[in-house]
Amino acid sequence: MSSANLPEELKAFLQASSTRVESRIQQALNTPIDGSEKLFEAMRYAALGPGKRLRPALVYACAQVFRGVDFDLAYCDSTAAALECIHAYSLVHDDLPAMDDDDLRRGRPTCHIAYDEATAILAGDALQTQAFELLLAEPLAPQLQLHLMRELATAAGARGMVAGQAIDLNSVDQTLTLDQLEPMHRLKTGALICASARMGALLGGAGERGLEIITRYAQAIGLAFQVQDDILDITAETAVLGKTQGADALRNKPTYVSLLGVDGARDKLAKLHAQAAQALQSLDGDTLLLQQLADYIVQRGH
Ligand code: GRG
């Protein structure tokens, strides 16, 4: 699905949430101290490059589902920006020579190519801590603020995304089973997507039941996102992907496609899509946007 084919409501929502979060990130990254201009430039390059801003969109949409359409999305700006900063840092570090060693991301040179390796490492480090500064910048109820910080720290750290990345790096040239591949992706890609949805729901005032439903929805779309990523890695063109096509196969990394074939991976994707829709059925409120986001994740072309 290219952005031209998106339902109008979703297209408008994605546009509005991208504008909001980019402006919040700009604001956070516009005051370098003397001598750190290059660092800040690299941080802005990484965090404000042409990405889909999917995690911020999930924050806003999951808050809105509990608060209704009249809800002031400004309440979520810092949290949405925090999620995007963590995501941007993960991409910068993932592309480094010591990790995936990629020189193309979002259709442009990766951060360490556009700047240099040391600057890219520092930009990633600083984007990570910037995320927590952003969460602290919002005058929220202390309990809620602590809850958001815990969600993000857990999802991004050694029991979340970083664990997934460590397992992934160890899996090169290994034969993983599906039972090993799935937990790795639930951590590497799924944890941050799930945290985005849960943190949005918390900002929306979700209770325990609402949070549990959002978690089921987000776990399904988080894994679906990765399955579609694996499918695109072998079916889409580099120019469309904005990153090197076939990079996983080249590195001999196990993927859903290498284990299940393209058709098997598409079946898996359809099952996860259905699980996300099923979770939404138990949620009160207008879930159309969340359904459309799930559709977008499984049908996206890059
Ligand atoms: C380096 C600690 C550390 C973690 C890296 C998420 C991750 C862990 C690495 C990214 C590798 C990768 C390409 C994973 C596939 C799924 C994914 C996160 C794709 C990129 O996310 P998009 O499509 O990117 O949301 P945009 O550019 O749209 O923001």
Boltz pocket constraint, residues with backbone or C-beta under 6 A from the ligand:
constraints:
  - pocket:
      binder: B
      contacts: [[A, 50], [A, 51], [A, 52], [A, 53], [A, 54], [A, 89], [A, 90], [A, 91], [A, 93], [A, 94], [A, 99], [A, 106], [A, 156], [A, 161], [A, 162], [A, 165], [A, 188], [A, 189], [A, 225], [A, 226], [A, 229], [A, 302]]
      max_distance: 6.0
